[in-house]
Amino acid sequence: MGNSDSHAAFVDGVKRLLDEDVPEPDQEFWSSLFSAPMSAEDIFEIVGPDHVRQLRSKRPGNLQALLRGTVAAMAQVCSAADESGALSAPQQTAANTTVRLLTRVVPFLVEDKEDEVLTSILWRPGGYAVSSSALPVGEAGALSSNGVSEAALKATAEETLADGDIASASPTPAEPLEAMAPAFSAVSPAAPASAAVLGDDILYHIGRFLFLPGYTVSPRTKMTGKDRGPIPTHRVDDRVIWKGGVGAASQVSAMPVSQAVIRTRVEVLRCVLACLSGPLFQTADEYQEEPPRWLLRFTGGEVCHTANLFCSLMSTVFCYDPVGWGVPYGGYFSGDQEEEIVDIALQVLCVVMDFDPQDANASVDGNAGTVVQAKPDEGESEYIVDNSQLQAGSHGLAYRKTMQIDDMDSTRTALWGTTVCGKEEDGWLKVSDGYFLPFALKGKQVLTLKTSKKSKLRNVYRYMLQSIHKDIEIDLIFTNLVRMLSTVYKANQTLLPNSVRPVGFFQEALVLLWHLLTLNTAFTRRVVDHLDTNQVLLPVLYLLQQAQNAPHLVGLLHTASFVLLVLSSERSFSVRLNEPFTEKLSLRIPAFQGCHADLVALTLHKVISDSLPRPANDALVEMLLTVLCNVSPYVKAFALESCLKLVALIDRCARPAYLFRSAFTHHGLGFLIEMVNNIIQYQFEGNSMLVYSVLRQKEVFQSLADLKLPPPRTKGDGSTGGEAVEATWVPTEEWVKSIQKKLPLQAILCLIEYMSPQIEELCKMSDVTDQNHVLKFLKTTTMVGILPVPHPIVIRTYQASTYTSMWFTSYMWGVIFTRSQRMPLYDWKKIRLVIINQ
């Protein structure tokens, strides 16, 4: 009966929030709401999207009170954990309910960035100003909504918010909330000080919950009372990180973790993902011009336990063993809970790594916490409230009533990182309403003149990923990435049915590999120079071909191509392709005996051949042909099957129907011609089979040397592939001459001119009918002194651009959305970043 009563009380509480204004001091109401033991399924069923939108539009005061009450309840839980190191059953219930409620509500708070009321609630210091008729607050000296006198609140705020006067304070902006939590007699949503930013407080307490003793961690040493120490932000605390491995010594003792704790971590991480889901509800242009504040704040390095979270997520992912001791069915012993936390950890990592604030428009420049930025009056200057030198553990810089350092107004604070306008006066900044801000405190500058150059935003998670440099950590990451990705193809070629279970998060794992390769030079150098890159090549090629004809995996197709492009630009990777290929891999390619370069050539040939008829795939084709061109100078010997397929591909790309289809299709043909050039100039001796294939198809290359403008296409000609956009382009004689100059045919034509007569004479004189005789002759022949001087080897690699960055953002969020449908976090009708087909 108890749970039924609590469930009914929660339902009634939600109805009351929707139907009437709930006063913030109603402690009984808020306590009953957060003490109800509600499952995630219950909350998702009771609190619908329209309920949140109704609160947002019709009763914003209730929405603000609900969020403040959630923060206050979380603060009480944190306070209890700090004191005793454990949580009672009611406190555990309150923690679970607040996390689940935030997970449900927050996605509907990020749907509309233009909602000024919602922006005020979350990001305006002090929150949204509810009309006085709805606020039963007293005059000065009366009790505030949490039962603490206004005078006491001001005194507490003055003590905790005074410009870094308490050096031992936590560097997180929401520390005052938690410091005052013990004073609450019951859960109450009142803001602790006018400077509090509700969005920051939510992120702060979510960060606390991820490493809260008795809730998500069991500290390795005592963390209560004086042993607790300050809450870290940029420092790794070995007492609470989930696992050692990346960013922390692998010798860190294992933390005893129950299935319940793993489930709790999953729920809090899902809440983090919900808070960061803002990009889903923006167009690409909107996202680039003004990224969501949640994402800016979370990645900016000011949320507590930032370093702990990065190390814990990385170690959780890369210490996971999906195979299970390498024995059949061993992966089933790891448990669904462990795979689930790896899954959600990968998604959080991919989201934070994807966000590059350097691409962000500076409309968020220094003012992420303000709603409207005032234009400076004539004679005034703009200054950034700068905490980089002082490193204060406060919300910001308190305004002074006079030019006296101690004459603070506890109700007004200039938040760190925001911009203020004023005139300099005797070493003080005088703002328009007569208040003052000091230029320096304790000898440290706290106001910095704002220049026209946009302030630099940062993503500390990308920085931490770039900073991984230890060989042991890189080896751990690479080995386990290969192990996770390999389960996808090994699961389909086992003797025992279902003895290897494929991971479900292979797309996220591949995206994280992409970020590692493009962000961390030390990782790339270690992997290509000292580790076996052929091990990661196999799953990437398998995923590439599997995604080829699956419309829902088109993003995976391009991601695998991007990874191959980056790897192919490394010489060591290409040289290692000469190692013999002896493994089993279920691919739709001809059987062959050769090296890993043949595996690459045959797999890419299959994907390219199937993609050529569709003009929409021209960019993909060009990228894969670039991969073939990059590796070609280092391949000692292609197998027969590879040679035949590659030359046939040149023949196909040289046909007028393809070559003249658009102004850009000749790029791919140029890469193929350059590939043959590389082999002839640098690997002639071992590639006699390819040379013979070129000689047999000499007409293809000679026709390219004599390329002519084709006759005009008729109106009903279907060779254009049905693309209306291509019909506007018509090749000209000048264009044909220009591409002829770009095609590097000189060495190939020289080879044909010199070797073709000799082969024909050999066949006539010796009555040769077997190609082995010709191949033997070619192996004993040298082209030294015949071919032109070898050209420099040109290697092309990925160049970051706004377009590709935005593509990866869209792809990653599309994956997250499609894989979060068990309990839908997001309303697909409101999503604008990607197109959802229902």
DRENKOL-917611 format. One line per 8 residues: number of its first residue (from 0); their letters; for each residue z, x, y of C-alpha. Coordinates in steps of 0.25 Angstrom, whole numbers, plus 2048, in hexadecimal, padded with zeros to 3 digits. Layout:
NUM) a) Z X Y  ...
END
This chain:
0) mgnsdsha) 800 800 800  803 80C 809  7F5 811 809  7EF 802 80B  7F8 800 817  7F4 80E 81D  7E5 80A 81B  7E7 7FD 821
8) afvdgvkr) 7EE 803 82D  7E3 80D 82F  7D9 802 82F  7E1 7FA 839  7E2 806 842  7D3 808 842  7D1 7F9 846  7DC 7FA 851
16) lldedvpe) 7D5 807 857  7C8 7FF 857  7CE 7F2 85C  7D8 7F6 867  7DD 801 86F  7E7 809 868  7F2 810 871  7F3 81F 86E
24) pdqefwss) 802 81F 86D  802 815 862  808 81F 858  80A 814 84D  7FB 811 84D  7F6 81F 84C  800 824 842  7FC 818 839
32) lfsapmsa) 7ED 81C 83B  7EF 82A 837  7F9 829 82C  7F0 820 824  7EC 827 817  7DD 824 818  7D2 82B 810  7C5 830 816
40) edifeivg) 7BE 824 80F  7C8 81A 815  7C6 81F 823  7B7 820 822  7B7 811 81E  7C1 80C 828  7BC 814 834  7AD 811 836
48) pdhvrqlr) 7A3 818 840  7A3 80B 848  7B2 80B 849  7B2 819 84F  7A6 816 859  7AE 809 85D  7BA 811 860  7B1 81B 868
56) skrpgnlq) 7AA 811 870  7B5 806 872  7C2 80C 870  7C1 81B 874  7D0 81B 877  7D3 817 869  7CA 822 863  7D0 82C 86C
64) allrgtva) 7DE 828 867  7D9 828 859  7D4 837 85A  7E1 83B 862  7E9 834 857  7E2 83C 84C  7E4 849 853  7F3 846 855
72) amaqvcsa) 7F4 843 846  7ED 850 843  7F6 857 84C  803 851 845  7FD 855 838  7FB 864 83D  809 864 842  80F 860 835
80) adesgals) 807 86A 82D  80B 875 837  819 872 836  81A 870 827  80D 876 821  80B 869 819  808 85A 81C  80F 84E 817
88) apqqtaan) 807 842 811  807 83A 81E  802 846 826  7F7 849 81B  7F3 83B 81C  7F2 83C 82C  7EA 849 82B  7E0 843 821
96) ttvrlltr) 7DF 836 829  7DC 83D 836  7D2 846 830  7CA 83B 829  7CB 832 836  7C5 83E 83E  7BA 840 834  7B6 831 835
104) vvpflved) 7B7 830 844  7B2 83D 84A  7A3 83B 845  7A2 82F 84D  7A8 836 859  79D 840 85A  791 836 859  790 835 868
112) kedevlts) 792 841 871  78F 838 87D  79B 830 87B  7A3 834 887  7B0 82D 883  7B0 833 876  7AD 841 87C  7B9 83E 885
120) ilwrpggy) 7C2 83B 879  7BE 847 871  7BB 852 87B  7C1 84E 889  7CF 855 88B  7D9 84A 88A  7CF 840 884  7C9 833 888
128) avsssalp) 7D0 82C 893  7D4 81E 88E  7D5 813 898  7E4 811 89D  7E4 803 897  7E3 809 889  7ED 814 88B  7FC 810 88A
136) vgeagals) 801 81D 890  80C 81F 899  80E 825 8A6  813 833 8A8  820 836 8A0  81D 82B 896  81A 82E 888  80C 831 883
144) sngvseaa) 806 82B 877  80C 835 86E  81A 833 872  81B 83F 87A  81E 83E 889  813 842 893  81B 84C 899  81E 853 88C
152) lkataeet) 80F 852 889  80C 859 896  816 864 893  810 866 885  802 866 88A  806 870 895  80C 879 88B  801 879 881
160) ladgdias) 7F5 878 88A  7F9 882 895  7EE 88D 895  7F2 895 889  800 896 88D  804 895 87E  7FD 8A1 877  801 89D 86A
168) asptpaep) 7FB 88F 86A  7EF 88C 861  7E2 88F 867  7DD 881 863  7DB 876 86E  7E3 86C 867  7F0 873 865  7F8 86B 86F
176) leamapaf) 7F5 85F 867  7FC 865 85A  807 86B 862  80B 85E 867  809 857 859  818 858 855  81C 850 861  814 844 85C
184) savspaap) 81D 83A 856  811 833 850  802 835 84F  7FD 832 85D  7F0 834 864  7F4 839 871  7ED 845 877  7F8 850 879
192) asaavlgd) 7F2 855 886  7E7 851 890  7DF 85E 88C  7DE 85A 87D  7D0 859 878  7D0 84F 86D  7C4 855 866  7CA 863 866
200) dilyhigr) 7D7 85D 860  7D0 857 855  7C8 864 851  7D5 86B 853  7DD 863 849  7D1 862 83F  7D2 871 83F  7E1 871 83D
208) flflpgyt) 7DF 867 831  7D5 871 82A  7E0 87B 829  7ED 872 829  7F8 877 820  7FB 86C 816  7EE 865 818  7E2 86E 816
216) vsprtkmt) 7E9 87B 814  7F5 881 80D  7F8 88D 815  7F9 89B 80E  805 89E 816  80F 896 81E  80A 88F 82A  815 886 82F
224) gkdrgpip) 81E 889 83C  81D 896 842  814 89B 836  809 892 83A  804 89A 846  7F9 895 850  7ED 88D 84B  7E2 897 849
232) thrvddrv) 7D4 894 84F  7CC 8A1 84D  7D5 8A8 843  7D5 8A7 834  7E2 8A3 82F  7E3 8A7 820  7EF 89D 81E  7E6 891 81F
240) iwkggvga) 7D7 894 81D  7D2 88D 811  7CD 899 809  7CA 8A7 80B  7BC 8AD 80A  7B5 8AC 817  7BC 8B0 824  7C9 8B3 81C
248) asqvsamp) 7CC 8BC 811  7C8 8B7 803  7D6 8BC 7FF  7DD 8B1 806  7E5 8AA 7FC  7E0 89D 7F7  7E6 890 7FD  7EA 886 7F4
256) vsqavirt) 7E1 87A 7F6  7E2 86C 7F0  7D7 862 7EE  7DE 85A 7F9  7DE 865 803  7CF 868 800  7CC 859 803  7D4 85A 810
264) rvevlrcv) 7CC 866 814  7BF 85E 811  7C3 853 81A  7C7 85B 826  7BA 863 825  7B3 856 824  7BA 852 831  7B5 85F 837
272) laclsgpl) 7A7 85C 833  7A8 84E 839  7AD 854 847  7A1 85D 847  797 853 844  792 850 852  785 857 850  781 84C 847
280) fqtadeyq) 781 842 852  779 84A 85C  76A 84D 85D  766 85B 85C  764 85D 86B  772 856 86E  778 860 864  772 86C 86A
288) eepprwll) 775 868 878  784 863 876  78A 866 868  796 85D 864  7A3 861 86A  7AA 860 85C  7A0 86B 857  7A2 874 864
296) rftggevc) 7B1 873 863  7B2 875 854  7A9 882 854  7AE 887 861  7BA 88E 85B  7C5 887 861  7C9 87E 855  7D5 883 84E
304) htanlfcs) 7D3 88A 840  7C4 88D 843  7C4 89A 83C  7CC 894 831  7C2 889 82F  7B6 892 82F  7BD 89C 824  7C2 890 81C
312) lmstvfcy) 7B4 889 81C  7AC 896 818  7B6 89A 80D  7B7 88C 808  7A8 88B 807  7A5 899 802  7B1 89A 7F8  7AC 88D 7F1
320) dpvgwgvp) 7A7 88F 7E3  79D 884 7DF  79A 88B 7D2  7A8 88C 7CC  7A9 89A 7C5  79B 89A 7C1  79C 891 7B5  795 884 7B2
328) yggyfsgd) 79C 878 7B8  7A5 882 7C0  7A1 87C 7CD  7A7 86E 7C9  7B5 874 7C9  7B5 878 7D8  7B7 869 7DB  7B1 85F 7E4
336) qeeeivdi) 7BB 861 7EF  7B8 870 7F1  7A9 86E 7F1  7AC 863 7FC  7B4 86C 805  7A9 877 804  79F 86C 807  7A6 868 814
344) alqvlcvv) 7A9 876 818  79B 87A 817  797 86E 820  7A1 872 82A  79D 880 82A  78E 87D 82B  791 873 837  799 87E 83F
352) mdfdpqda) 78F 889 83C  783 881 840  789 87E 84E  784 889 858  78A 887 866  780 891 86B  775 886 869  77E 87C 870
360) nasvdgna) 77A 878 87E  785 87B 888  787 86D 88C  794 870 884  796 87C 88C  7A5 87E 88E  7A7 86F 890  7A8 86A 882
368) gtvvqakp) 7B5 864 885  7B1 85C 891  7AA 84F 893  7A4 851 8A0  7A3 85E 8A8  7A4 85D 8B7  79A 863 8C0  7A1 86E 8C8
376) degeseyi) 7A2 86B 8D7  79C 874 8E2  7A3 881 8E2  7AA 87F 8D5  7A7 888 8C8  7A8 885 8BA  7B2 88C 8B1  7B4 88C 8A2
384) vdnsqlqa) 7C2 88B 89D  7C2 897 894  7CD 89A 889  7C5 8A6 884  7CF 8B0 88A  7DC 8A9 88A  7DB 8A3 87C  7E5 898 880
392) gshglayr) 7E9 88E 875  7E8 882 87E  7DE 877 882  7DA 87D 88F  7DE 882 89D  7E8 879 8A4  7E5 875 8B2  7EF 879 8BD
400) ktmqiddm) 7F3 870 8C8  7F5 87C 8D1  7F1 88B 8D1  7FD 88D 8C8  7FC 892 8BA  808 889 8B5  804 87C 8BD  7FC 876 8B2
408) dstrtalw) 7F8 868 8B1  7FA 865 8A2  7F1 858 8A3  7E4 861 8A6  7DE 86C 89E  7D0 873 89F  7CC 874 891  7C8 882 88C
416) gttvcgke) 7B9 883 88C  7B6 878 896  7B1 87A 8A4  7B8 878 8B1  7B3 877 8BF  7BB 87D 8CB  7BC 887 8D6  7C3 894 8D6
424) edgwlkvs) 7D0 895 8DE  7D9 8A0 8DE  7D7 8A4 8D0  7D8 895 8CB  7CD 88B 8C9  7CF 87E 8D1  7C8 872 8CB  7C3 866 8D3
432) dgyflpfa) 7D0 85E 8D1  7D9 869 8D7  7DE 86E 8CA  7DE 87D 8C6  7DA 886 8BA  7DE 895 8B9  7D3 89F 8B7  7DC 8A7 8AE
440) lkgkqvlt) 7E8 8A6 8A6  7F1 8B2 8A1  7E6 8BB 8A6  7DB 8B4 89D  7CF 8AD 8A4  7CF 89E 8A1  7C4 899 8AA  7B6 89F 8A9
448) lktskksk) 7AB 89C 8B3  7A0 894 8AC  792 89B 8AD  785 894 8AC  784 89A 89E  788 890 894  796 893 88D  795 898 87F
456) lrnvyrym) 799 88F 874  79D 894 866  79E 890 858  7A9 899 852  7A4 894 844  797 89B 845  79E 8A7 84B  7A7 8A8 83F
464) lqsihkdi) 79B 8A6 835  794 8B1 83C  7A0 8BA 83B  7A1 8BA 82C  79E 8C9 828  7A7 8CD 81D  79E 8D0 810  7A8 8CA 807
472) eidliftn) 7A7 8BD 80F  798 8BD 810  797 8BF 801  7A0 8B4 7FE  798 8AA 807  78B 8AF 802  78F 8AE 7F3  795 8A0 7F4
480) lvrmlstv) 78A 89B 7FC  780 89F 7F1  789 899 7E7  78A 88C 7EE  77B 88B 7F1  777 890 7E3  77E 884 7DC  773 87B 7E1
488) ykanqtll) 768 881 7D9  771 886 7CD  776 878 7CB  767 874 7C7  765 87F 7BD  771 87F 7B4  771 87E 7A5  77E 876 7A5
496) pnsvrpvg) 77C 869 7AC  783 868 7BA  78A 875 7B7  788 87A 7C5  78B 870 7D0  783 872 7DD  78A 872 7EA  787 866 7F4
504) ffqealvl) 788 86E 800  77C 878 7FE  776 874 80B  782 877 813  784 884 80C  775 888 80F  778 885 81E  784 88E 81E
512) lwhlltln) 77C 899 817  772 897 823  77D 898 82D  782 8A5 827  775 8AB 826  771 8A8 835  77F 8AA 83B  785 8B6 834
520) taftrrvv) 77D 8C3 834  787 8CA 82B  786 8BF 820  777 8C0 820  777 8CF 81F  781 8CF 814  77A 8C5 80C  76C 8CA 80D
528) dhldtnqv) 770 8D9 80C  77B 8D9 801  77B 8CB 7FA  771 8C5 7F1  769 8BB 7FA  761 8B7 7EE  76D 8AF 7E9  76C 8A6 7F5
536) llpvlyll) 75D 8A6 7F5  75D 89E 7E8  765 892 7ED  75E 892 7FB  750 891 7F4  755 887 7EA  75A 87E 7F6  74D 880 7FE
544) qqaqnaph) 745 87B 7F3  74E 86F 7EF  74E 86B 7FE  73F 86C 7FF  73C 85D 7FA  749 857 7FE  748 850 80B  757 850 80D
552) lvgllhta) 758 85F 80B  74E 863 815  759 86A 81D  75D 872 811  74E 876 80F  74E 87C 81D  75C 882 81C  758 88A 810
560) sfvllvls) 74B 88E 817  753 893 823  75C 89B 819  750 8A1 812  74A 8A5 820  757 8AC 824  759 8B4 817  74A 8B8 816
568) sersfsvr) 74B 8BF 823  755 8C9 81D  74E 8D5 816  759 8D6 80B  757 8C8 807  748 8CA 806  749 8D7 7FE  753 8D0 7F4
576) lnepftek) 749 8C6 7F1  742 8D0 7E8  74D 8CF 7DE  748 8C8 7D1  74B 8B9 7D0  751 8B6 7C2  75A 8A9 7C5  756 89B 7C2
584) lslripaf) 753 892 7CE  74E 884 7CD  742 884 7D7  735 87E 7D7  72D 88B 7D7  724 892 7CC  72B 89B 7C2  72A 8A9 7C6
592) qgchadlv) 730 8B7 7C2  733 8BF 7CF  73D 8C1 7DA  745 8B8 7E4  739 8BA 7EE  731 8B2 7E4  73B 8A7 7E4  73B 8A6 7F3
600) altlhkvi) 72C 8A6 7F3  72A 89C 7E9  735 893 7EE  730 893 7FC  722 891 7F8  726 884 7F1  72D 87F 7FE  722 884 807
608) sdslprpa) 717 87E 7FF  71E 870 7FE  721 871 80D  713 875 812  70D 867 813  717 862 81C  716 866 82A  725 863 82C
616) ndalveml) 728 86F 823  720 879 82B  72D 880 831  733 880 823  726 887 81D  726 891 828  734 895 826  732 897 817
624) ltvlcnvs) 726 89F 819  72D 8A8 822  737 8AA 817  72C 8AF 80E  726 8B7 819  734 8BE 81B  737 8C2 80D  728 8C6 809
632) pyvkafal) 729 8D5 80E  734 8D8 804  72F 8D1 7F8  72B 8DC 7EE  723 8D3 7E4  720 8C4 7E4  71E 8BD 7D7  711 8B7 7D3
640) esclklva) 715 8A9 7D5  71A 8AC 7E3  70D 8B3 7E7  705 8A8 7E3  70D 89E 7EA  70E 8A6 7F7  6FF 8A8 7F8  6FC 89A 7F5
648) lidrcarp) 706 896 800  6FE 89F 80A  6F1 898 805  6F7 88A 808  6FC 88E 816  6EF 894 819  6E7 887 817  6E2 880 824
656) aylfrsaf) 6EA 873 821  6F7 87A 822  6F4 886 82C  6EE 87D 837  6F8 871 835  700 876 841  701 881 84B  70D 888 843
664) thhglgfl) 709 887 834  702 895 835  710 89B 836  713 899 828  705 89F 823  708 8AB 82C  716 8AD 825  70E 8AC 817
672) iemvnnii) 704 8B6 81C  70F 8C0 821  716 8BE 814  70A 8C3 80C  708 8CE 817  716 8D3 814  714 8D4 805  707 8DB 806
680) qyqfegns) 70C 8E5 810  71A 8E8 80B  71B 8E3 7FC  70C 8E5 7F7  710 8ED 7EB  718 8E3 7E4  711 8D6 7E9  703 8D9 7E2
688) mlvysvlr) 704 8CA 7DD  704 8C5 7EB  6F9 8CE 7F0  6F1 8C9 7E4  6F4 8BB 7E8  6EF 8BE 7F7  6E2 8C4 7F2  6E0 8B8 7E9
696) qkevfqsl) 6E1 8AF 7F5  6DA 8B8 7FF  6D2 8AC 804  6DE 8A6 80A  6E1 8B2 813  6D3 8B5 817  6D2 8A6 81B  6DE 8A8 824
704) adlklppp) 6D7 8B5 82A  6CB 8AC 82D  6D3 8A0 832  6CB 895 839  6CE 889 840  6CD 87D 837  6C4 871 83B  6CC 866 843
712) rtkgdgst) 6D4 85D 83B  6CF 84E 83B  6D8 843 83F  6DA 83F 830  6DD 84D 82B  6EA 84C 823  6EC 85B 822  6F5 85B 82E
720) ggeaveat) 701 856 825  702 849 82D  70A 850 838  706 849 845  70C 854 84D  702 85E 847  6F6 856 84B  6F8 85B 859
728) wvpteewv) 6F5 869 856  6E7 86E 854  6E4 87D 850  6DB 885 859  6D2 891 857  6DC 899 860  6E8 895 857  6E0 899 84B
736) ksiqkklp) 6DE 8A7 850  6EC 8A8 855  6F2 8A5 847  6E7 8AE 840  6ED 8BA 848  6FB 8B6 844  6F8 8B6 835  6FB 8C4 830
744) lqailcli) 6EF 8C5 826  6EA 8D3 829  6F2 8DA 81D  6EE 8CF 813  6DF 8CF 817  6E0 8DE 816  6E5 8DD 808  6DB 8D3 804
752) eymspqie) 6D0 8DB 809  6D4 8E8 802  6D9 8E2 7F5  6D0 8D6 7F2  6C4 8DE 7EF  6CC 8E8 7E6  6D1 8DC 7DE  6C4 8D6 7DD
760) elckmsdv) 6BD 8E3 7D8  6C9 8E5 7CE  6C7 8D8 7C8  6B8 8DA 7C7  6B8 8E8 7C1  6C4 8E6 7B8  6C1 8D8 7B4  6CF 8D4 7B8
768) tdqnhvlk) 6D3 8C6 7B4  6E3 8C8 7B5  6EA 8C9 7C2  6F4 8D3 7BC  6E9 8DE 7BD  6E7 8DA 7CC  6F6 8DB 7CE  6F7 8E8 7C8
776) flktttmv) 6EB 8ED 7D1  6F2 8E8 7DD  6FF 8EF 7D9  6F8 8FC 7D8  6F2 8FA 7E6  6F7 8FE 7F3  6F4 8F8 801  6F9 904 809
784) gilpvphp) 6EF 908 813  6E8 8FB 811  6F1 8F0 817  6F4 8F0 826  701 8F7 82B  70D 8EF 826  711 8E5 830  720 8E4 833
792) ivirtyqa) 728 8DB 82B  72C 8CE 833  738 8C6 82F  73B 8B9 835  748 8B2 835  74F 8A6 83A  751 8A5 849  75B 89B 84D
800) stytsmwf) 757 890 856  75D 883 85C  753 87B 853  757 881 846  766 881 84A  765 872 84D  75D 870 840  769 876 838
808) tsymwgvi) 773 86D 840  76B 861 83C  769 865 82E  778 869 82C  77D 85C 831  773 854 829  778 85A 81D  787 857 821
816) ftrsqrmp) 783 849 824  77C 846 817  787 84C 80F  792 845 816  78F 837 811  79A 834 807  7A2 830 813  798 830 81E
824) lydwkkir) 79E 837 82A  793 834 834  78B 828 838  77D 82C 834  777 822 83F  77D 82A 84A  778 838 845  76E 83E 84E
832) lviinq) 76D 84C 84A  765 849 83D  75D 83D 838  764 835 82D  75C 82D 824  764 822 81D
END
